[in-house]
């Protein structure tokens, strides 16, 4: 095993997606699911 230089350590990529990106995608899916549900089954306010 060899020791990485500082420049090599800065250029490594450990993960494809961060937790924030995954949370934003999940929030977008939930928003559009609610939008579709509200459009297809409109309930009047009681």
PDB file of N, CA, C, O and CB in Angstrom:
ATOM      1  N   UNK A   1       0.860  -1.167   0.000  1.00  0.00           N
ATOM      2  CA  UNK A   1       0.000   0.000   0.000  1.00  0.00           C
ATOM      3  C   UNK A   1       0.907   1.231   0.000  1.00  0.00           C
ATOM      4  O   UNK A   1       1.911   1.292   0.710  1.00  0.00           O
ATOM      5  CB  UNK A   1      -0.979  -0.003   1.234  1.00  0.00           C
ATOM      6  N   UNK A   2       0.512   2.223  -0.832  1.00  0.00           N
ATOM      7  CA  UNK A   2       1.324   3.434  -0.886  1.00  0.00           C
ATOM      8  C   UNK A   2       0.558   4.610  -0.302  1.00  0.00           C
ATOM      9  O   UNK A   2      -0.671   4.601  -0.245  1.00  0.00           O
ATOM     10  CB  UNK A   2       1.750   3.737  -2.329  1.00  0.00           C
ATOM     11  N   UNK A   3       1.286   5.605   0.122  1.00  0.00           N
ATOM     12  CA  UNK A   3       0.694   6.792   0.726  1.00  0.00           C
ATOM     13  C   UNK A   3       0.322   7.784  -0.376  1.00  0.00           C
ATOM     14  O   UNK A   3       1.137   8.069  -1.253  1.00  0.00           O
ATOM     15  CB  UNK A   3       1.671   7.441   1.750  1.00  0.00           C
ATOM     16  N   UNK A   4      -0.912   8.313  -0.334  1.00  0.00           N
ATOM     17  CA  UNK A   4      -1.370   9.262  -1.336  1.00  0.00           C
ATOM     18  C   UNK A   4      -0.855  10.660  -1.026  1.00  0.00           C
ATOM     19  O   UNK A   4      -0.714  11.047   0.134  1.00  0.00           O
ATOM     20  CB  UNK A   4      -2.896   9.264  -1.415  1.00  0.00           C
ATOM     21  N   UNK A   5      -0.582  11.396  -2.071  1.00  0.00           N
ATOM     22  CA  UNK A   5      -0.179  12.790  -1.872  1.00  0.00           C
ATOM     23  C   UNK A   5      -1.422  13.633  -1.618  1.00  0.00           C
ATOM     24  O   UNK A   5      -2.547  13.159  -1.785  1.00  0.00           O
ATOM     25  CB  UNK A   5       0.613  13.330  -3.105  1.00  0.00           C
ATOM     26  N   UNK A   6      -1.218  14.864  -1.220  1.00  0.00           N
ATOM     27  CA  UNK A   6      -2.339  15.755  -0.929  1.00  0.00           C
ATOM     28  C   UNK A   6      -3.188  15.994  -2.174  1.00  0.00           C
ATOM     29  O   UNK A   6      -4.415  16.028  -2.085  1.00  0.00           O
ATOM     30  CB  UNK A   6      -1.830  17.090  -0.377  1.00  0.00           C
ATOM     31  N   UNK A   7      -2.564  16.155  -3.314  1.00  0.00           N
ATOM     32  CA  UNK A   7      -3.294  16.383  -4.557  1.00  0.00           C
ATOM     33  C   UNK A   7      -4.113  15.158  -4.946  1.00  0.00           C
ATOM     34  O   UNK A   7      -5.238  15.295  -5.425  1.00  0.00           O
ATOM     35  CB  UNK A   7      -2.328  16.746  -5.683  1.00  0.00           C
ATOM     36  N   UNK A   8      -3.565  13.969  -4.746  1.00  0.00           N
ATOM     37  CA  UNK A   8      -4.302  12.750  -5.054  1.00  0.00           C
ATOM     38  C   UNK A   8      -5.494  12.568  -4.119  1.00  0.00           C
ATOM     39  O   UNK A   8      -6.544  12.079  -4.536  1.00  0.00           O
ATOM     40  CB  UNK A   8      -3.379  11.541  -4.967  1.00  0.00           C
ATOM     41  N   UNK A   9      -5.335  12.957  -2.864  1.00  0.00           N
ATOM     42  CA  UNK A   9      -6.448  12.840  -1.920  1.00  0.00           C
ATOM     43  C   UNK A   9      -7.585  13.795  -2.272  1.00  0.00           C
ATOM     44  O   UNK A   9      -8.754  13.452  -2.094  1.00  0.00           O
ATOM     45  CB  UNK A   9      -5.966  13.110  -0.497  1.00  0.00           C
ATOM     46  N   UNK A  10      -7.261  14.980  -2.766  1.00  0.00           N
ATOM     47  CA  UNK A  10      -8.298  15.936  -3.132  1.00  0.00           C
ATOM     48  C   UNK A  10      -9.053  15.520  -4.391  1.00  0.00           C
ATOM     49  O   UNK A  10     -10.198  15.929  -4.587  1.00  0.00           O
ATOM     50  CB  UNK A  10      -7.689  17.303  -3.333  1.00  0.00           C
ATOM     51  N   UNK A  11      -8.434  14.721  -5.236  1.00  0.00           N
ATOM     52  CA  UNK A  11      -9.056  14.318  -6.490  1.00  0.00           C
ATOM     53  C   UNK A  11      -9.820  13.005  -6.407  1.00  0.00           C
ATOM     54  O   UNK A  11     -10.411  12.585  -7.402  1.00  0.00           O
ATOM     55  CB  UNK A  11      -8.015  14.211  -7.544  1.00  0.00           C
ATOM     56  N   UNK A  12      -9.828  12.346  -5.262  1.00  0.00           N
ATOM     57  CA  UNK A  12     -10.568  11.095  -5.150  1.00  0.00           C
ATOM     58  C   UNK A  12     -12.051  11.384  -4.965  1.00  0.00           C
ATOM     59  O   UNK A  12     -12.435  12.382  -4.355  1.00  0.00           O
ATOM     60  CB  UNK A  12     -10.033  10.245  -3.980  1.00  0.00           C
ATOM     61  N   UNK A  13     -12.867  10.498  -5.498  1.00  0.00           N
ATOM     62  CA  UNK A  13     -14.317  10.606  -5.350  1.00  0.00           C
ATOM     63  C   UNK A  13     -14.794   9.357  -4.625  1.00  0.00           C
ATOM     64  O   UNK A  13     -14.644   8.245  -5.130  1.00  0.00           O
ATOM     65  CB  UNK A  13     -15.036  10.771  -6.742  1.00  0.00           C
ATOM     66  N   UNK A  14     -15.355   9.538  -3.470  1.00  0.00           N
ATOM     67  CA  UNK A  14     -15.744   8.401  -2.643  1.00  0.00           C
ATOM     68  C   UNK A  14     -17.181   7.979  -2.876  1.00  0.00           C
ATOM     69  O   UNK A  14     -17.508   6.809  -2.676  1.00  0.00           O
ATOM     70  CB  UNK A  14     -15.547   8.730  -1.191  1.00  0.00           C
ATOM     71  N   UNK A  15     -18.044   8.881  -3.288  1.00  0.00           N
ATOM     72  CA  UNK A  15     -19.461   8.571  -3.375  1.00  0.00           C
ATOM     73  C   UNK A  15     -20.061   9.274  -4.572  1.00  0.00           C
ATOM     74  O   UNK A  15     -19.640  10.375  -4.925  1.00  0.00           O
ATOM     75  CB  UNK A  15     -20.192   8.973  -2.089  1.00  0.00           C
ATOM     76  N   UNK A  16     -21.038   8.649  -5.197  1.00  0.00           N
ATOM     77  CA  UNK A  16     -21.678   9.235  -6.360  1.00  0.00           C
ATOM     78  C   UNK A  16     -22.709  10.290  -5.994  1.00  0.00           C
ATOM     79  O   UNK A  16     -22.759  11.347  -6.622  1.00  0.00           O
ATOM     80  CB  UNK A  16     -22.324   8.161  -7.178  1.00  0.00           C
ATOM     81  N   UNK A  17     -23.534  10.022  -4.987  1.00  0.00           N
ATOM     82  CA  UNK A  17     -24.584  10.949  -4.573  1.00  0.00           C
ATOM     83  C   UNK A  17     -24.448  11.240  -3.086  1.00  0.00           C
ATOM     84  O   UNK A  17     -24.145  10.349  -2.293  1.00  0.00           O
ATOM     85  CB  UNK A  17     -25.986  10.376  -4.890  1.00  0.00           C
ATOM     86  N   UNK A  18     -24.672  12.482  -2.722  1.00  0.00           N
ATOM     87  CA  UNK A  18     -24.623  12.836  -1.307  1.00  0.00           C
ATOM     88  C   UNK A  18     -26.010  12.645  -0.687  1.00  0.00           C
ATOM     89  O   UNK A  18     -26.991  12.436  -1.400  1.00  0.00           O
ATOM     90  CB  UNK A  18     -24.130  14.301  -1.118  1.00  0.00           C
ATOM     91  N   UNK A  19     -26.081  12.716   0.605  1.00  0.00           N
ATOM     92  CA  UNK A  19     -27.352  12.537   1.308  1.00  0.00           C
ATOM     93  C   UNK A  19     -28.325  13.660   0.961  1.00  0.00           C
ATOM     94  O   UNK A  19     -29.532  13.429   0.890  1.00  0.00           O
ATOM     95  CB  UNK A  19     -27.123  12.483   2.829  1.00  0.00           C
ATOM     96  N   UNK A  20     -27.823  14.858   0.747  1.00  0.00           N
ATOM     97  CA  UNK A  20     -28.693  15.983   0.390  1.00  0.00           C
ATOM     98  C   UNK A  20     -29.348  15.798  -0.962  1.00  0.00           C
ATOM     99  O   UNK A  20     -30.514  16.148  -1.142  1.00  0.00           O
ATOM    100  CB  UNK A  20     -27.909  17.271   0.397  1.00  0.00           C
ATOM    101  N   UNK A  21     -28.613  15.255  -1.911  1.00  0.00           N
ATOM    102  CA  UNK A  21     -29.168  15.011  -3.244  1.00  0.00           C
ATOM    103  C   UNK A  21     -30.245  13.934  -3.174  1.00  0.00           C
ATOM    104  O   UNK A  21     -31.295  14.054  -3.805  1.00  0.00           O
ATOM    105  CB  UNK A  21     -28.054  14.596  -4.236  1.00  0.00           C
ATOM    106  N   UNK A  22     -29.980  12.888  -2.408  1.00  0.00           N
ATOM    107  CA  UNK A  22     -30.979  11.825  -2.258  1.00  0.00           C
ATOM    108  C   UNK A  22     -32.221  12.349  -1.565  1.00  0.00           C
ATOM    109  O   UNK A  22     -33.331  11.988  -1.957  1.00  0.00           O
ATOM    110  CB  UNK A  22     -30.400  10.644  -1.472  1.00  0.00           C
ATOM    111  N   UNK A  23     -32.076  13.190  -0.548  1.00  0.00           N
ATOM    112  CA  UNK A  23     -33.226  13.776   0.149  1.00  0.00           C
ATOM    113  C   UNK A  23     -34.011  14.695  -0.775  1.00  0.00           C
ATOM    114  O   UNK A  23     -35.240  14.712  -0.712  1.00  0.00           O
ATOM    115  CB  UNK A  23     -32.767  14.550   1.392  1.00  0.00           C
ATOM    116  N   UNK A  24     -33.340  15.457  -1.629  1.00  0.00           N
ATOM    117  CA  UNK A  24     -34.027  16.345  -2.563  1.00  0.00           C
ATOM    118  C   UNK A  24     -34.811  15.543  -3.602  1.00  0.00           C
ATOM    119  O   UNK A  24     -35.922  15.926  -3.968  1.00  0.00           O
ATOM    120  CB  UNK A  24     -33.020  17.271  -3.258  1.00  0.00           C
ATOM    121  N   UNK A  25     -34.247  14.448  -4.072  1.00  0.00           N
ATOM    122  CA  UNK A  25     -34.965  13.599  -5.031  1.00  0.00           C
ATOM    123  C   UNK A  25     -36.193  12.976  -4.379  1.00  0.00           C
ATOM    124  O   UNK A  25     -37.262  12.932  -4.988  1.00  0.00           O
ATOM    125  CB  UNK A  25     -34.037  12.495  -5.580  1.00  0.00           C
ATOM    126  N   UNK A  26     -36.053  12.494  -3.148  1.00  0.00           N
ATOM    127  CA  UNK A  26     -37.189  11.902  -2.427  1.00  0.00           C
ATOM    128  C   UNK A  26     -38.268  12.948  -2.169  1.00  0.00           C
ATOM    129  O   UNK A  26     -39.456  12.645  -2.285  1.00  0.00           O
ATOM    130  CB  UNK A  26     -36.722  11.282  -1.092  1.00  0.00           C
ATOM    131  N   UNK A  27     -37.878  14.173  -1.822  1.00  0.00           N
ATOM    132  CA  UNK A  27     -38.862  15.235  -1.589  1.00  0.00           C
ATOM    133  C   UNK A  27     -39.586  15.592  -2.881  1.00  0.00           C
ATOM    134  O   UNK A  27     -40.790  15.846  -2.860  1.00  0.00           O
ATOM    135  CB  UNK A  27     -38.181  16.485  -1.002  1.00  0.00           C
ATOM    136  N   UNK A  28     -38.878  15.614  -3.995  1.00  0.00           N
ATOM    137  CA  UNK A  28     -39.497  15.901  -5.284  1.00  0.00           C
ATOM    138  C   UNK A  28     -40.500  14.834  -5.677  1.00  0.00           C
ATOM    139  O   UNK A  28     -41.578  15.145  -6.183  1.00  0.00           O
ATOM    140  CB  UNK A  28     -38.439  16.029  -6.355  1.00  0.00           C
ATOM    141  N   UNK A  29     -40.147  13.571  -5.445  1.00  0.00           N
ATOM    142  CA  UNK A  29     -41.064  12.475  -5.759  1.00  0.00           C
ATOM    143  C   UNK A  29     -42.314  12.563  -4.892  1.00  0.00           C
ATOM    144  O   UNK A  29     -43.425  12.385  -5.390  1.00  0.00           O
ATOM    145  CB  UNK A  29     -40.372  11.112  -5.561  1.00  0.00           C
ATOM    146  N   UNK A  30     -42.144  12.836  -3.598  1.00  0.00           N
ATOM    147  CA  UNK A  30     -43.293  12.959  -2.693  1.00  0.00           C
ATOM    148  C   UNK A  30     -44.169  14.147  -3.081  1.00  0.00           C
ATOM    149  O   UNK A  30     -45.395  14.055  -3.007  1.00  0.00           O
ATOM    150  CB  UNK A  30     -42.816  13.108  -1.236  1.00  0.00           C
ATOM    151  N   UNK A  31     -43.565  15.256  -3.491  1.00  0.00           N
ATOM    152  CA  UNK A  31     -44.342  16.423  -3.891  1.00  0.00           C
ATOM    153  C   UNK A  31     -45.176  16.127  -5.131  1.00  0.00           C
ATOM    154  O   UNK A  31     -46.365  16.440  -5.174  1.00  0.00           O
ATOM    155  CB  UNK A  31     -43.421  17.613  -4.149  1.00  0.00           C
ATOM    156  N   UNK A  32     -44.552  15.523  -6.139  1.00  0.00           N
ATOM    157  CA  UNK A  32     -45.295  15.244  -7.364  1.00  0.00           C
ATOM    158  C   UNK A  32     -46.338  14.150  -7.165  1.00  0.00           C
ATOM    159  O   UNK A  32     -47.365  14.164  -7.843  1.00  0.00           O
ATOM    160  CB  UNK A  32     -44.339  14.847  -8.472  1.00  0.00           C
ATOM    161  N   UNK A  33     -46.110  13.209  -6.262  1.00  0.00           N
ATOM    162  CA  UNK A  33     -47.119  12.202  -5.938  1.00  0.00           C
ATOM    163  C   UNK A  33     -48.328  12.863  -5.279  1.00  0.00           C
ATOM    164  O   UNK A  33     -49.467  12.516  -5.593  1.00  0.00           O
ATOM    165  CB  UNK A  33     -46.528  11.113  -5.013  1.00  0.00           C
ATOM    166  N   UNK A  34     -48.096  13.805  -4.375  1.00  0.00           N
ATOM    167  CA  UNK A  34     -49.195  14.539  -3.740  1.00  0.00           C
ATOM    168  C   UNK A  34     -49.925  15.435  -4.719  1.00  0.00           C
ATOM    169  O   UNK A  34     -51.146  15.572  -4.652  1.00  0.00           O
ATOM    170  CB  UNK A  34     -48.674  15.368  -2.588  1.00  0.00           C
ATOM    171  N   UNK A  35     -49.186  16.044  -5.623  1.00  0.00           N
ATOM    172  CA  UNK A  35     -49.799  16.887  -6.651  1.00  0.00           C
ATOM    173  C   UNK A  35     -50.698  16.060  -7.563  1.00  0.00           C
ATOM    174  O   UNK A  35     -51.813  16.473  -7.882  1.00  0.00           O
ATOM    175  CB  UNK A  35     -48.718  17.600  -7.479  1.00  0.00           C
ATOM    176  N   UNK A  36     -50.218  14.903  -7.978  1.00  0.00           N
ATOM    177  CA  UNK A  36     -51.011  14.017  -8.835  1.00  0.00           C
ATOM    178  C   UNK A  36     -52.237  13.500  -8.092  1.00  0.00           C
ATOM    179  O   UNK A  36     -53.322  13.419  -8.668  1.00  0.00           O
ATOM    180  CB  UNK A  36     -50.157  12.836  -9.328  1.00  0.00           C
ATOM    181  N   UNK A  37     -52.075  13.153  -6.826  1.00  0.00           N
ATOM    182  CA  UNK A  37     -53.198  12.665  -6.031  1.00  0.00           C
ATOM    183  C   UNK A  37     -54.243  13.763  -5.840  1.00  0.00           C
ATOM    184  O   UNK A  37     -55.442  13.494  -5.918  1.00  0.00           O
ATOM    185  CB  UNK A  37     -52.707  12.154  -4.667  1.00  0.00           C
ATOM    186  N   UNK A  38     -53.811  14.970  -5.595  1.00  0.00           N
ATOM    187  CA  UNK A  38     -54.748  16.074  -5.424  1.00  0.00           C
ATOM    188  C   UNK A  38     -55.457  16.445  -6.721  1.00  0.00           C
ATOM    189  O   UNK A  38     -56.602  16.896  -6.694  1.00  0.00           O
ATOM    190  CB  UNK A  38     -54.026  17.280  -4.878  1.00  0.00           C
ATOM    191  N   UNK A  39     -54.804  16.264  -7.825  1.00  0.00           N
ATOM    192  CA  UNK A  39     -55.420  16.570  -9.121  1.00  0.00           C
ATOM    193  C   UNK A  39     -56.426  15.500  -9.529  1.00  0.00           C
ATOM    194  O   UNK A  39     -57.473  15.818 -10.094  1.00  0.00           O
ATOM    195  CB  UNK A  39     -54.344  16.709 -10.201  1.00  0.00           C
ATOM    196  N   UNK A  40     -56.120  14.234  -9.247  1.00  0.00           N
ATOM    197  CA  UNK A  40     -57.013  13.154  -9.667  1.00  0.00           C
ATOM    198  C   UNK A  40     -58.161  12.927  -8.687  1.00  0.00           C
ATOM    199  O   UNK A  40     -59.217  12.449  -9.102  1.00  0.00           O
ATOM    200  CB  UNK A  40     -56.228  11.873  -9.831  1.00  0.00           C
ATOM    201  N   UNK A  41     -57.998  13.250  -7.411  1.00  0.00           N
ATOM    202  CA  UNK A  41     -59.054  13.071  -6.414  1.00  0.00           C
ATOM    203  C   UNK A  41     -59.234  14.350  -5.611  1.00  0.00           C
ATOM    204  O   UNK A  41     -58.840  14.407  -4.446  1.00  0.00           O
ATOM    205  CB  UNK A  41     -58.730  11.887  -5.476  1.00  0.00           C
ATOM    206  N   UNK A  42     -59.822  15.378  -6.214  1.00  0.00           N
ATOM    207  CA  UNK A  42     -59.982  16.628  -5.473  1.00  0.00           C
ATOM    208  C   UNK A  42     -61.072  16.518  -4.392  1.00  0.00           C
ATOM    209  O   UNK A  42     -62.216  16.161  -4.676  1.00  0.00           O
ATOM    210  CB  UNK A  42     -60.319  17.767  -6.441  1.00  0.00           C
ATOM    211  N   UNK A  43     -60.693  16.830  -3.166  1.00  0.00           N
ATOM    212  CA  UNK A  43     -61.647  16.870  -2.054  1.00  0.00           C
ATOM    213  C   UNK A  43     -61.917  18.319  -1.705  1.00  0.00           C
ATOM    214  O   UNK A  43     -61.007  19.148  -1.704  1.00  0.00           O
ATOM    215  CB  UNK A  43     -61.113  16.089  -0.812  1.00  0.00           C
ATOM    216  N   UNK A  44     -63.161  18.616  -1.411  1.00  0.00           N
ATOM    217  CA  UNK A  44     -63.519  19.972  -1.006  1.00  0.00           C
ATOM    218  C   UNK A  44     -63.199  20.142   0.472  1.00  0.00           C
ATOM    219  O   UNK A  44     -63.220  19.180   1.240  1.00  0.00           O
ATOM    220  CB  UNK A  44     -65.021  20.266  -1.287  1.00  0.00           C
ATOM    221  N   UNK A  45     -62.908  21.363   0.856  1.00  0.00           N
ATOM    222  CA  UNK A  45     -62.637  21.663   2.260  1.00  0.00           C
ATOM    223  C   UNK A  45     -63.905  21.495   3.065  1.00  0.00           C
ATOM    224  O   UNK A  45     -64.988  21.850   2.601  1.00  0.00           O
ATOM    225  CB  UNK A  45     -62.075  23.089   2.428  1.00  0.00           C
ATOM    226  N   UNK A  46     -63.785  20.959   4.265  1.00  0.00           N
ATOM    227  CA  UNK A  46     -64.956  20.759   5.121  1.00  0.00           C
ATOM    228  C   UNK A  46     -65.057  21.839   6.144  1.00  0.00           C
ATOM    229  O   UNK A  46     -65.982  21.837   6.956  1.00  0.00           O
ATOM    230  CB  UNK A  46     -64.909  19.413   5.804  1.00  0.00           C
TER     231      UNK A  46
END
